[in-house]
Amino acid sequence: MATFTNSICISRLPSLSLILTIYINSVIADMTPATNAFWIWAGFVMPTLAGSALWSARPRKDAWKIFFITSGYQFLLFMIFASIIKAWM
C-alpha cells in the first residue's frame, strides 16, 4: 500500500513543478537557467526515476541506490546544460 501512496504523491510533482516555474517566471523575471533546470529536473526527471525505483523488481535498497546515482547524474547534466545555455546567452 505504501508503494501506491508514494506513487500517487510522486505523480503530483510534475504539475507542481510546472506551476511553480510558471509562477516564479511571471513574478521574478530574472529566474536563472540553473533554477529552471532544477525545477524541470525536480518535476519531470526525478519523479520518473523514482517511479521506476518504486516499481522495480530489485531489492528495495538496490533500487534506491540506483535511483540516487541515476537522478544525481541527470541533475548534474541539467546543471551543465544550464551553464552552457547561460554562457551562450
PDB file of N, CA, C and O in Angstrom:
ATOM      1  N   MET A   1       0.815  -1.196   0.000  1.00  0.00           N
ATOM      2  CA  MET A   1       0.000   0.000   0.000  1.00  0.00           C
ATOM      3  C   MET A   1       0.859   1.260   0.000  1.00  0.00           C
ATOM      4  O   MET A   1       0.485   2.270  -0.596  1.00  0.00           O
ATOM      5  N   ALA A   2       2.003   1.200   0.664  1.00  0.00           N
ATOM      6  CA  ALA A   2       2.881   2.376   0.712  1.00  0.00           C
ATOM      7  C   ALA A   2       3.400   2.720  -0.672  1.00  0.00           C
ATOM      8  O   ALA A   2       3.611   3.893  -0.981  1.00  0.00           O
ATOM      9  N   THR A   3       3.611   1.703  -1.516  1.00  0.00           N
ATOM     10  CA  THR A   3       4.102   1.955  -2.871  1.00  0.00           C
ATOM     11  C   THR A   3       3.073   2.755  -3.663  1.00  0.00           C
ATOM     12  O   THR A   3       3.432   3.678  -4.394  1.00  0.00           O
ATOM     13  N   PHE A   4       1.801   2.407  -3.523  1.00  0.00           N
ATOM     14  CA  PHE A   4       0.748   3.145  -4.220  1.00  0.00           C
ATOM     15  C   PHE A   4       0.671   4.587  -3.724  1.00  0.00           C
ATOM     16  O   PHE A   4       0.537   5.515  -4.522  1.00  0.00           O
ATOM     17  N   THR A   5       0.754   4.772  -2.423  1.00  0.00           N
ATOM     18  CA  THR A   5       0.698   6.116  -1.848  1.00  0.00           C
ATOM     19  C   THR A   5       1.879   6.952  -2.322  1.00  0.00           C
ATOM     20  O   THR A   5       1.708   8.110  -2.703  1.00  0.00           O
ATOM     21  N   ASN A   6       3.070   6.375  -2.302  1.00  0.00           N
ATOM     22  CA  ASN A   6       4.256   7.094  -2.790  1.00  0.00           C
ATOM     23  C   ASN A   6       4.123   7.423  -4.269  1.00  0.00           C
ATOM     24  O   ASN A   6       4.494   8.513  -4.704  1.00  0.00           O
ATOM     25  N   SER A   7       3.595   6.488  -5.037  1.00  0.00           N
ATOM     26  CA  SER A   7       3.427   6.711  -6.464  1.00  0.00           C
ATOM     27  C   SER A   7       2.447   7.851  -6.732  1.00  0.00           C
ATOM     28  O   SER A   7       2.674   8.666  -7.626  1.00  0.00           O
ATOM     29  N   ILE A   8       1.375   7.912  -5.973  1.00  0.00           N
ATOM     30  CA  ILE A   8       0.393   8.990  -6.138  1.00  0.00           C
ATOM     31  C   ILE A   8       1.019  10.336  -5.782  1.00  0.00           C
ATOM     32  O   ILE A   8       0.814  11.326  -6.484  1.00  0.00           O
ATOM     33  N   CYS A   9       1.781  10.370  -4.691  1.00  0.00           N
ATOM     34  CA  CYS A   9       2.443  11.624  -4.298  1.00  0.00           C
ATOM     35  C   CYS A   9       3.449  12.074  -5.343  1.00  0.00           C
ATOM     36  O   CYS A   9       3.518  13.259  -5.668  1.00  0.00           O
ATOM     37  N   ILE A  10       4.223  11.147  -5.867  1.00  0.00           N
ATOM     38  CA  ILE A  10       5.241  11.476  -6.872  1.00  0.00           C
ATOM     39  C   ILE A  10       4.589  11.922  -8.176  1.00  0.00           C
ATOM     40  O   ILE A  10       5.142  12.766  -8.882  1.00  0.00           O
ATOM     41  N   SER A  11       3.431  11.375  -8.505  1.00  0.00           N
ATOM     42  CA  SER A  11       2.782  11.754  -9.759  1.00  0.00           C
ATOM     43  C   SER A  11       2.287  13.198  -9.746  1.00  0.00           C
ATOM     44  O   SER A  11       1.988  13.752 -10.803  1.00  0.00           O
ATOM     45  N   ARG A  12       2.195  13.809  -8.582  1.00  0.00           N
ATOM     46  CA  ARG A  12       1.764  15.207  -8.479  1.00  0.00           C
ATOM     47  C   ARG A  12       2.911  16.195  -8.689  1.00  0.00           C
ATOM     48  O   ARG A  12       2.663  17.381  -8.907  1.00  0.00           O
ATOM     49  N   LEU A  13       4.140  15.738  -8.627  1.00  0.00           N
ATOM     50  CA  LEU A  13       5.290  16.638  -8.731  1.00  0.00           C
ATOM     51  C   LEU A  13       5.414  17.362 -10.078  1.00  0.00           C
ATOM     52  O   LEU A  13       5.735  18.550 -10.081  1.00  0.00           O
ATOM     53  N   PRO A  14       5.173  16.703 -11.228  1.00  0.00           N
ATOM     54  CA  PRO A  14       5.303  17.457 -12.487  1.00  0.00           C
ATOM     55  C   PRO A  14       4.390  18.664 -12.569  1.00  0.00           C
ATOM     56  O   PRO A  14       4.817  19.735 -13.000  1.00  0.00           O
ATOM     57  N   SER A  15       3.138  18.507 -12.162  1.00  0.00           N
ATOM     58  CA  SER A  15       2.235  19.654 -12.244  1.00  0.00           C
ATOM     59  C   SER A  15       2.635  20.739 -11.256  1.00  0.00           C
ATOM     60  O   SER A  15       2.565  21.924 -11.581  1.00  0.00           O
ATOM     61  N   LEU A  16       3.051  20.355 -10.063  1.00  0.00           N
ATOM     62  CA  LEU A  16       3.507  21.340  -9.078  1.00  0.00           C
ATOM     63  C   LEU A  16       4.750  22.078  -9.583  1.00  0.00           C
ATOM     64  O   LEU A  16       4.857  23.296  -9.446  1.00  0.00           O
ATOM     65  N   SER A  17       5.675  21.337 -10.158  1.00  0.00           N
ATOM     66  CA  SER A  17       6.889  21.954 -10.682  1.00  0.00           C
ATOM     67  C   SER A  17       6.583  22.926 -11.812  1.00  0.00           C
ATOM     68  O   SER A  17       7.148  24.018 -11.869  1.00  0.00           O
ATOM     69  N   LEU A  18       5.700  22.533 -12.699  1.00  0.00           N
ATOM     70  CA  LEU A  18       5.336  23.407 -13.810  1.00  0.00           C
ATOM     71  C   LEU A  18       4.630  24.662 -13.316  1.00  0.00           C
ATOM     72  O   LEU A  18       4.897  25.759 -13.806  1.00  0.00           O
ATOM     73  N   ILE A  19       3.734  24.507 -12.351  1.00  0.00           N
ATOM     74  CA  ILE A  19       3.035  25.662 -11.783  1.00  0.00           C
ATOM     75  C   ILE A  19       4.021  26.613 -11.114  1.00  0.00           C
ATOM     76  O   ILE A  19       3.950  27.825 -11.315  1.00  0.00           O
ATOM     77  N   LEU A  20       4.945  26.066 -10.316  1.00  0.00           N
ATOM     78  CA  LEU A  20       5.933  26.910  -9.645  1.00  0.00           C
ATOM     79  C   LEU A  20       6.839  27.618 -10.640  1.00  0.00           C
ATOM     80  O   LEU A  20       7.141  28.799 -10.472  1.00  0.00           O
ATOM     81  N   THR A  21       7.274  26.913 -11.667  1.00  0.00           N
ATOM     82  CA  THR A  21       8.155  27.523 -12.660  1.00  0.00           C
ATOM     83  C   THR A  21       7.450  28.660 -13.390  1.00  0.00           C
ATOM     84  O   THR A  21       8.027  29.731 -13.580  1.00  0.00           O
ATOM     85  N   ILE A  22       6.215  28.432 -13.795  1.00  0.00           N
ATOM     86  CA  ILE A  22       5.467  29.480 -14.493  1.00  0.00           C
ATOM     87  C   ILE A  22       5.205  30.660 -13.561  1.00  0.00           C
ATOM     88  O   ILE A  22       5.354  31.813 -13.966  1.00  0.00           O
ATOM     89  N   TYR A  23       4.818  30.384 -12.321  1.00  0.00           N
ATOM     90  CA  TYR A  23       4.545  31.457 -11.363  1.00  0.00           C
ATOM     91  C   TYR A  23       5.799  32.259 -11.062  1.00  0.00           C
ATOM     92  O   TYR A  23       5.769  33.489 -11.063  1.00  0.00           O
ATOM     93  N   ILE A  24       6.907  31.563 -10.802  1.00  0.00           N
ATOM     94  CA  ILE A  24       8.153  32.265 -10.478  1.00  0.00           C
ATOM     95  C   ILE A  24       8.638  33.069 -11.680  1.00  0.00           C
ATOM     96  O   ILE A  24       9.134  34.184 -11.516  1.00  0.00           O
ATOM     97  N   ASN A  25       8.503  32.521 -12.879  1.00  0.00           N
ATOM     98  CA  ASN A  25       8.901  33.262 -14.075  1.00  0.00           C
ATOM     99  C   ASN A  25       8.047  34.500 -14.288  1.00  0.00           C
ATOM    100  O   ASN A  25       8.542  35.509 -14.790  1.00  0.00           O
ATOM    101  N   SER A  26       6.772  34.443 -13.915  1.00  0.00           N
ATOM    102  CA  SER A  26       5.919  35.612 -14.112  1.00  0.00           C
ATOM    103  C   SER A  26       6.135  36.661 -13.020  1.00  0.00           C
ATOM    104  O   SER A  26       5.972  37.854 -13.277  1.00  0.00           O
ATOM    105  N   VAL A  27       6.495  36.239 -11.817  1.00  0.00           N
ATOM    106  CA  VAL A  27       6.703  37.180 -10.717  1.00  0.00           C
ATOM    107  C   VAL A  27       8.138  37.699 -10.699  1.00  0.00           C
ATOM    108  O   VAL A  27       8.369  38.900 -10.559  1.00  0.00           O
ATOM    109  N   ILE A  28       9.084  36.801 -10.840  1.00  0.00           N
ATOM    110  CA  ILE A  28      10.504  37.163 -10.828  1.00  0.00           C
ATOM    111  C   ILE A  28      11.020  36.963 -12.248  1.00  0.00           C
ATOM    112  O   ILE A  28      11.256  35.831 -12.672  1.00  0.00           O
ATOM    113  N   ALA A  29      11.191  38.033 -12.966  1.00  0.00           N
ATOM    114  CA  ALA A  29      11.540  37.944 -14.377  1.00  0.00           C
ATOM    115  C   ALA A  29      12.969  37.455 -14.604  1.00  0.00           C
ATOM    116  O   ALA A  29      13.281  36.968 -15.691  1.00  0.00           O
ATOM    117  N   ASP A  30      13.830  37.571 -13.618  1.00  0.00           N
ATOM    118  CA  ASP A  30      15.231  37.204 -13.825  1.00  0.00           C
ATOM    119  C   ASP A  30      15.571  35.842 -13.203  1.00  0.00           C
ATOM    120  O   ASP A  30      16.587  35.707 -12.522  1.00  0.00           O
ATOM    121  N   MET A  31      14.730  34.848 -13.436  1.00  0.00           N
ATOM    122  CA  MET A  31      14.989  33.494 -12.954  1.00  0.00           C
ATOM    123  C   MET A  31      16.139  32.899 -13.764  1.00  0.00           C
ATOM    124  O   MET A  31      16.123  32.945 -14.994  1.00  0.00           O
ATOM    125  N   THR A  32      17.127  32.347 -13.084  1.00  0.00           N
ATOM    126  CA  THR A  32      18.324  31.875 -13.764  1.00  0.00           C
ATOM    127  C   THR A  32      18.070  30.555 -14.486  1.00  0.00           C
ATOM    128  O   THR A  32      17.152  29.822 -14.117  1.00  0.00           O
ATOM    129  N   PRO A  33      18.867  30.240 -15.510  1.00  0.00           N
ATOM    130  CA  PRO A  33      18.741  28.945 -16.179  1.00  0.00           C
ATOM    131  C   PRO A  33      18.958  27.766 -15.227  1.00  0.00           C
ATOM    132  O   PRO A  33      18.345  26.712 -15.399  1.00  0.00           O
ATOM    133  N   ALA A  34      19.827  27.938 -14.220  1.00  0.00           N
ATOM    134  CA  ALA A  34      20.056  26.852 -13.262  1.00  0.00           C
ATOM    135  C   ALA A  34      18.804  26.585 -12.435  1.00  0.00           C
ATOM    136  O   ALA A  34      18.505  25.432 -12.124  1.00  0.00           O
ATOM    137  N   THR A  35      18.076  27.624 -12.078  1.00  0.00           N
ATOM    138  CA  THR A  35      16.828  27.443 -11.333  1.00  0.00           C
ATOM    139  C   THR A  35      15.788  26.754 -12.199  1.00  0.00           C
ATOM    140  O   THR A  35      15.087  25.855 -11.734  1.00  0.00           O
ATOM    141  N   ASN A  36      15.685  27.167 -13.449  1.00  0.00           N
ATOM    142  CA  ASN A  36      14.781  26.490 -14.379  1.00  0.00           C
ATOM    143  C   ASN A  36      15.158  25.027 -14.529  1.00  0.00           C
ATOM    144  O   ASN A  36      14.294  24.150 -14.507  1.00  0.00           O
ATOM    145  N   ALA A  37      16.456  24.762 -14.683  1.00  0.00           N
ATOM    146  CA  ALA A  37      16.918  23.378 -14.837  1.00  0.00           C
ATOM    147  C   ALA A  37      16.573  22.546 -13.613  1.00  0.00           C
ATOM    148  O   ALA A  37      16.172  21.388 -13.733  1.00  0.00           O
ATOM    149  N   PHE A  38      16.733  23.147 -12.419  1.00  0.00           N
ATOM    150  CA  PHE A  38      16.384  22.418 -11.201  1.00  0.00           C
ATOM    151  C   PHE A  38      14.909  22.054 -11.175  1.00  0.00           C
ATOM    152  O   PHE A  38      14.565  20.911 -10.877  1.00  0.00           O
ATOM    153  N   TRP A  39      14.026  23.009 -11.482  1.00  0.00           N
ATOM    154  CA  TRP A  39      12.596  22.730 -11.423  1.00  0.00           C
ATOM    155  C   TRP A  39      12.170  21.737 -12.478  1.00  0.00           C
ATOM    156  O   TRP A  39      11.293  20.910 -12.229  1.00  0.00           O
ATOM    157  N   ILE A  40      12.768  21.801 -13.646  1.00  0.00           N
ATOM    158  CA  ILE A  40      12.449  20.817 -14.684  1.00  0.00           C
ATOM    159  C   ILE A  40      12.907  19.429 -14.244  1.00  0.00           C
ATOM    160  O   ILE A  40      12.185  18.447 -14.419  1.00  0.00           O
ATOM    161  N   TRP A  41      14.104  19.350 -13.674  1.00  0.00           N
ATOM    162  CA  TRP A  41      14.600  18.061 -13.171  1.00  0.00           C
ATOM    163  C   TRP A  41      13.718  17.551 -12.041  1.00  0.00           C
ATOM    164  O   TRP A  41      13.330  16.383 -12.040  1.00  0.00           O
ATOM    165  N   ALA A  42      13.392  18.416 -11.072  1.00  0.00           N
ATOM    166  CA  ALA A  42      12.600  18.004  -9.909  1.00  0.00           C
ATOM    167  C   ALA A  42      11.175  17.619 -10.293  1.00  0.00           C
ATOM    168  O   ALA A  42      10.567  16.769  -9.643  1.00  0.00           O
ATOM    169  N   GLY A  43      10.647  18.227 -11.324  1.00  0.00           N
ATOM    170  CA  GLY A  43       9.263  17.967 -11.686  1.00  0.00           C
ATOM    171  C   GLY A  43       9.045  16.880 -12.708  1.00  0.00           C
ATOM    172  O   GLY A  43       7.989  16.248 -12.721  1.00  0.00           O
ATOM    173  N   PHE A  44      10.030  16.646 -13.574  1.00  0.00           N
ATOM    174  CA  PHE A  44       9.803  15.699 -14.656  1.00  0.00           C
ATOM    175  C   PHE A  44      10.762  14.514 -14.643  1.00  0.00           C
ATOM    176  O   PHE A  44      10.330  13.381 -14.859  1.00  0.00           O
ATOM    177  N   VAL A  45      12.023  14.736 -14.402  1.00  0.00           N
ATOM    178  CA  VAL A  45      13.009  13.649 -14.443  1.00  0.00           C
ATOM    179  C   VAL A  45      12.972  12.831 -13.158  1.00  0.00           C
ATOM    180  O   VAL A  45      12.861  11.605 -13.202  1.00  0.00           O
ATOM    181  N   MET A  46      13.065  13.502 -12.022  1.00  0.00           N
ATOM    182  CA  MET A  46      13.125  12.797 -10.737  1.00  0.00           C
ATOM    183  C   MET A  46      11.891  11.939 -10.459  1.00  0.00           C
ATOM    184  O   MET A  46      12.055  10.808 -10.002  1.00  0.00           O
ATOM    185  N   PRO A  47      10.649  12.413 -10.710  1.00  0.00           N
ATOM    186  CA  PRO A  47       9.503  11.534 -10.461  1.00  0.00           C
ATOM    187  C   PRO A  47       9.491  10.290 -11.348  1.00  0.00           C
ATOM    188  O   PRO A  47       9.078   9.217 -10.908  1.00  0.00           O
ATOM    189  N   THR A  48       9.938  10.430 -12.581  1.00  0.00           N
ATOM    190  CA  THR A  48      10.004   9.271 -13.469  1.00  0.00           C
ATOM    191  C   THR A  48      10.989   8.243 -12.940  1.00  0.00           C
ATOM    192  O   THR A  48      10.697   7.047 -12.918  1.00  0.00           O
ATOM    193  N   LEU A  49      12.145   8.705 -12.519  1.00  0.00           N
ATOM    194  CA  LEU A  49      13.146   7.790 -11.970  1.00  0.00           C
ATOM    195  C   LEU A  49      12.690   7.210 -10.636  1.00  0.00           C
ATOM    196  O   LEU A  49      12.962   6.044 -10.349  1.00  0.00           O
ATOM    197  N   ALA A  50      12.003   8.002  -9.817  1.00  0.00           N
ATOM    198  CA  ALA A  50      11.506   7.490  -8.536  1.00  0.00           C
ATOM    199  C   ALA A  50      10.425   6.441  -8.757  1.00  0.00           C
ATOM    200  O   ALA A  50      10.354   5.459  -8.018  1.00  0.00           O
ATOM    201  N   GLY A  51       9.594   6.639  -9.755  1.00  0.00           N
ATOM    202  CA  GLY A  51       8.573   5.640 -10.075  1.00  0.00           C
ATOM    203  C   GLY A  51       9.178   4.321 -10.498  1.00  0.00           C
ATOM    204  O   GLY A  51       8.690   3.254 -10.129  1.00  0.00           O
ATOM    205  N   SER A  52      10.249   4.400 -11.277  1.00  0.00           N
ATOM    206  CA  SER A  52      10.902   3.151 -11.677  1.00  0.00           C
ATOM    207  C   SER A  52      11.576   2.471 -10.487  1.00  0.00           C
ATOM    208  O   SER A  52      11.656   1.244 -10.445  1.00  0.00           O
ATOM    209  N   ALA A  53      12.059   3.249  -9.526  1.00  0.00           N
ATOM    210  CA  ALA A  53      12.642   2.654  -8.320  1.00  0.00           C
ATOM    211  C   ALA A  53      11.561   2.040  -7.441  1.00  0.00           C
ATOM    212  O   ALA A  53      11.779   0.994  -6.831  1.00  0.00           O
ATOM    213  N   LEU A  54      10.394   2.684  -7.372  1.00  0.00           N
ATOM    214  CA  LEU A  54       9.304   2.154  -6.560  1.00  0.00           C
ATOM    215  C   LEU A  54       8.788   0.815  -7.082  1.00  0.00           C
ATOM    216  O   LEU A  54       8.473  -0.084  -6.303  1.00  0.00           O
ATOM    217  N   TRP A  55       8.705   0.692  -8.404  1.00  0.00           N
ATOM    218  CA  TRP A  55       8.107  -0.498  -9.005  1.00  0.00           C
ATOM    219  C   TRP A  55       9.147  -1.482  -9.519  1.00  0.00           C
ATOM    220  O   TRP A  55       8.799  -2.415 -10.243  1.00  0.00           O
ATOM    221  N   SER A  56      10.405  -1.298  -9.166  1.00  0.00           N
ATOM    222  CA  SER A  56      11.469  -2.182  -9.621  1.00  0.00           C
ATOM    223  C   SER A  56      11.362  -3.556  -8.944  1.00  0.00           C
ATOM    224  O   SER A  56      10.899  -3.673  -7.809  1.00  0.00           O
ATOM    225  N   ALA A  57      11.795  -4.571  -9.660  1.00  0.00           N
ATOM    226  CA  ALA A  57      11.811  -5.926  -9.096  1.00  0.00           C
ATOM    227  C   ALA A  57      13.069  -6.161  -8.259  1.00  0.00           C
ATOM    228  O   ALA A  57      13.203  -7.195  -7.606  1.00  0.00           O
ATOM    229  N   ARG A  58      13.981  -5.204  -8.283  1.00  0.00           N
ATOM    230  CA  ARG A  58      15.205  -5.319  -7.486  1.00  0.00           C
ATOM    231  C   ARG A  58      14.876  -5.175  -6.007  1.00  0.00           C
ATOM    232  O   ARG A  58      13.809  -4.676  -5.648  1.00  0.00           O
ATOM    233  N   PRO A  59      15.797  -5.614  -5.150  1.00  0.00           N
ATOM    234  CA  PRO A  59      15.610  -5.348  -3.713  1.00  0.00           C
ATOM    235  C   PRO A  59      15.525  -3.836  -3.474  1.00  0.00           C
ATOM    236  O   PRO A  59      16.179  -3.054  -4.164  1.00  0.00           O
ATOM    237  N   ARG A  60      14.731  -3.444  -2.511  1.00  0.00           N
ATOM    238  CA  ARG A  60      14.432  -2.030  -2.252  1.00  0.00           C
ATOM    239  C   ARG A  60      15.704  -1.191  -2.093  1.00  0.00           C
ATOM    240  O   ARG A  60      15.802  -0.097  -2.648  1.00  0.00           O
ATOM    241  N   LYS A  61      16.671  -1.704  -1.338  1.00  0.00           N
ATOM    242  CA  LYS A  61      17.905  -0.952  -1.089  1.00  0.00           C
ATOM    243  C   LYS A  61      18.675  -0.718  -2.390  1.00  0.00           C
ATOM    244  O   LYS A  61      19.179   0.380  -2.624  1.00  0.00           O
ATOM    245  N   ASP A  62      18.767  -1.745  -3.233  1.00  0.00           N
ATOM    246  CA  ASP A  62      19.479  -1.609  -4.510  1.00  0.00           C
ATOM    247  C   ASP A  62      18.745  -0.667  -5.456  1.00  0.00           C
ATOM    248  O   ASP A  62      19.374   0.124  -6.160  1.00  0.00           O
ATOM    249  N   ALA A  63      17.421  -0.749  -5.475  1.00  0.00           N
ATOM    250  CA  ALA A  63      16.638   0.119  -6.361  1.00  0.00           C
ATOM    251  C   ALA A  63      16.847   1.585  -6.011  1.00  0.00           C
ATOM    252  O   ALA A  63      16.963   2.426  -6.902  1.00  0.00           O
ATOM    253  N   TRP A  64      16.895   1.897  -4.710  1.00  0.00           N
ATOM    254  CA  TRP A  64      17.083   3.291  -4.317  1.00  0.00           C
ATOM    255  C   TRP A  64      18.513   3.765  -4.524  1.00  0.00           C
ATOM    256  O   TRP A  64      18.743   4.944  -4.794  1.00  0.00           O
ATOM    257  N   LYS A  65      19.479   2.856  -4.400  1.00  0.00           N
ATOM    258  CA  LYS A  65      20.864   3.231  -4.727  1.00  0.00           C
ATOM    259  C   LYS A  65      20.957   3.632  -6.192  1.00  0.00           C
ATOM    260  O   LYS A  65      21.549   4.656  -6.532  1.00  0.00           O
ATOM    261  N   ILE A  66      20.368   2.816  -7.051  1.00  0.00           N
ATOM    262  CA  ILE A  66      20.384   3.113  -8.485  1.00  0.00           C
ATOM    263  C   ILE A  66      19.627   4.403  -8.769  1.00  0.00           C
ATOM    264  O   ILE A  66      20.037   5.190  -9.622  1.00  0.00           O
ATOM    265  N   PHE A  67      18.524   4.622  -8.057  1.00  0.00           N
ATOM    266  CA  PHE A  67      17.773   5.868  -8.229  1.00  0.00           C
ATOM    267  C   PHE A  67      18.632   7.084  -7.908  1.00  0.00           C
ATOM    268  O   PHE A  67      18.665   8.040  -8.683  1.00  0.00           O
ATOM    269  N   PHE A  68      19.335   7.056  -6.762  1.00  0.00           N
ATOM    270  CA  PHE A  68      20.150   8.209  -6.370  1.00  0.00           C
ATOM    271  C   PHE A  68      21.314   8.433  -7.329  1.00  0.00           C
ATOM    272  O   PHE A  68      21.652   9.576  -7.636  1.00  0.00           O
ATOM    273  N   ILE A  69      21.916   7.373  -7.792  1.00  0.00           N
ATOM    274  CA  ILE A  69      23.020   7.518  -8.757  1.00  0.00           C
ATOM    275  C   ILE A  69      22.494   8.100 -10.062  1.00  0.00           C
ATOM    276  O   ILE A  69      23.065   9.052 -10.594  1.00  0.00           O
ATOM    277  N   THR A  70      21.408   7.532 -10.578  1.00  0.00           N
ATOM    278  CA  THR A  70      20.865   7.983 -11.860  1.00  0.00           C
ATOM    279  C   THR A  70      20.298   9.396 -11.777  1.00  0.00           C
ATOM    280  O   THR A  70      20.533  10.210 -12.670  1.00  0.00           O
ATOM    281  N   SER A  71      19.557   9.692 -10.716  1.00  0.00           N
ATOM    282  CA  SER A  71      18.987  11.035 -10.614  1.00  0.00           C
ATOM    283  C   SER A  71      20.065  12.080 -10.359  1.00  0.00           C
ATOM    284  O   SER A  71      19.953  13.212 -10.830  1.00  0.00           O
ATOM    285  N   GLY A  72      21.112  11.715  -9.617  1.00  0.00           N
ATOM    286  CA  GLY A  72      22.232  12.631  -9.430  1.00  0.00           C
ATOM    287  C   GLY A  72      22.947  12.928 -10.736  1.00  0.00           C
ATOM    288  O   GLY A  72      23.338  14.065 -10.998  1.00  0.00           O
ATOM    289  N   TYR A  73      23.116  11.890 -11.555  1.00  0.00           N
ATOM    290  CA  TYR A  73      23.733  12.062 -12.865  1.00  0.00           C
ATOM    291  C   TYR A  73      22.881  12.976 -13.743  1.00  0.00           C
ATOM    292  O   TYR A  73      23.400  13.888 -14.386  1.00  0.00           O
ATOM    293  N   GLN A  74      21.567  12.728 -13.766  1.00  0.00           N
ATOM    294  CA  GLN A  74      20.678  13.575 -14.564  1.00  0.00           C
ATOM    295  C   GLN A  74      20.667  15.017 -14.065  1.00  0.00           C
ATOM    296  O   GLN A  74      20.634  15.956 -14.861  1.00  0.00           O
ATOM    297  N   PHE A  75      20.695  15.189 -12.742  1.00  0.00           N
ATOM    298  CA  PHE A  75      20.743  16.537 -12.165  1.00  0.00           C
ATOM    299  C   PHE A  75      22.021  17.255 -12.591  1.00  0.00           C
ATOM    300  O   PHE A  75      21.982  18.426 -12.969  1.00  0.00           O
ATOM    301  N   LEU A  76      23.143  16.561 -12.530  1.00  0.00           N
ATOM    302  CA  LEU A  76      24.417  17.145 -12.954  1.00  0.00           C
ATOM    303  C   LEU A  76      24.361  17.544 -14.425  1.00  0.00           C
ATOM    304  O   LEU A  76      24.833  18.620 -14.793  1.00  0.00           O
ATOM    305  N   LEU A  77      23.790  16.688 -15.266  1.00  0.00           N
ATOM    306  CA  LEU A  77      23.665  17.030 -16.687  1.00  0.00           C
ATOM    307  C   LEU A  77      22.803  18.275 -16.889  1.00  0.00           C
ATOM    308  O   LEU A  77      23.149  19.143 -17.691  1.00  0.00           O
ATOM    309  N   PHE A  78      21.692  18.367 -16.174  1.00  0.00           N
ATOM    310  CA  PHE A  78      20.834  19.535 -16.311  1.00  0.00           C
ATOM    311  C   PHE A  78      21.558  20.800 -15.883  1.00  0.00           C
ATOM    312  O   PHE A  78      21.384  21.847 -16.507  1.00  0.00           O
ATOM    313  N   MET A  79      22.367  20.727 -14.831  1.00  0.00           N
ATOM    314  CA  MET A  79      23.122  21.900 -14.393  1.00  0.00           C
ATOM    315  C   MET A  79      24.203  22.277 -15.415  1.00  0.00           C
ATOM    316  O   MET A  79      24.448  23.459 -15.653  1.00  0.00           O
ATOM    317  N   ILE A  80      24.839  21.285 -16.009  1.00  0.00           N
ATOM    318  CA  ILE A  80      25.833  21.560 -17.063  1.00  0.00           C
ATOM    319  C   ILE A  80      25.148  22.199 -18.268  1.00  0.00           C
ATOM    320  O   ILE A  80      25.655  23.167 -18.835  1.00  0.00           O
ATOM    321  N   PHE A  81      23.992  21.653 -18.656  1.00  0.00           N
ATOM    322  CA  PHE A  81      23.243  22.246 -19.766  1.00  0.00           C
ATOM    323  C   PHE A  81      22.855  23.682 -19.460  1.00  0.00           C
ATOM    324  O   PHE A  81      22.945  24.553 -20.325  1.00  0.00           O
ATOM    325  N   ALA A  82      22.423  23.931 -18.230  1.00  0.00           N
ATOM    326  CA  ALA A  82      22.039  25.298 -17.845  1.00  0.00           C
ATOM    327  C   ALA A  82      23.246  26.242 -17.899  1.00  0.00           C
ATOM    328  O   ALA A  82      23.109  27.395 -18.307  1.00  0.00           O
ATOM    329  N   SER A  83      24.406  25.768 -17.498  1.00  0.00           N
ATOM    330  CA  SER A  83      25.625  26.590 -17.561  1.00  0.00           C
ATOM    331  C   SER A  83      25.985  26.912 -18.994  1.00  0.00           C
ATOM    332  O   SER A  83      26.362  28.042 -19.304  1.00  0.00           O
ATOM    333  N   ILE A  84      25.872  25.928 -19.872  1.00  0.00           N
ATOM    334  CA  ILE A  84      26.169  26.147 -21.296  1.00  0.00           C
ATOM    335  C   ILE A  84      25.185  27.151 -21.881  1.00  0.00           C
ATOM    336  O   ILE A  84      25.585  28.064 -22.604  1.00  0.00           O
ATOM    337  N   ILE A  85      23.917  26.989 -21.578  1.00  0.00           N
ATOM    338  CA  ILE A  85      22.903  27.914 -22.100  1.00  0.00           C
ATOM    339  C   ILE A  85      23.140  29.325 -21.580  1.00  0.00           C
ATOM    340  O   ILE A  85      23.016  30.292 -22.331  1.00  0.00           O
ATOM    341  N   LYS A  86      23.485  29.451 -20.287  1.00  0.00           N
ATOM    342  CA  LYS A  86      23.748  30.781 -19.719  1.00  0.00           C
ATOM    343  C   LYS A  86      24.959  31.423 -20.383  1.00  0.00           C
ATOM    344  O   LYS A  86      24.944  32.620 -20.669  1.00  0.00           O
ATOM    345  N   ALA A  87      26.005  30.643 -20.630  1.00  0.00           N
ATOM    346  CA  ALA A  87      27.192  31.186 -21.299  1.00  0.00           C
ATOM    347  C   ALA A  87      26.874  31.569 -22.748  1.00  0.00           C
ATOM    348  O   ALA A  87      27.436  32.529 -23.275  1.00  0.00           O
ATOM    349  N   TRP A  88      26.003  30.842 -23.370  1.00  0.00           N
ATOM    350  CA  TRP A  88      25.647  31.085 -24.771  1.00  0.00           C
ATOM    351  C   TRP A  88      24.768  32.329 -24.887  1.00  0.00           C
ATOM    352  O   TRP A  88      24.854  33.065 -25.870  1.00  0.00           O
ATOM    353  N   MET A  89      23.922  32.563 -23.878  1.00  0.00           N
ATOM    354  CA  MET A  89      23.015  33.705 -23.934  1.00  0.00           C
ATOM    355  C   MET A  89      23.806  34.930 -23.625  1.00  0.00           C
ATOM    356  O   MET A  89      23.258  36.033 -23.611  1.00  0.00           O
TER     357      MET A  89
END
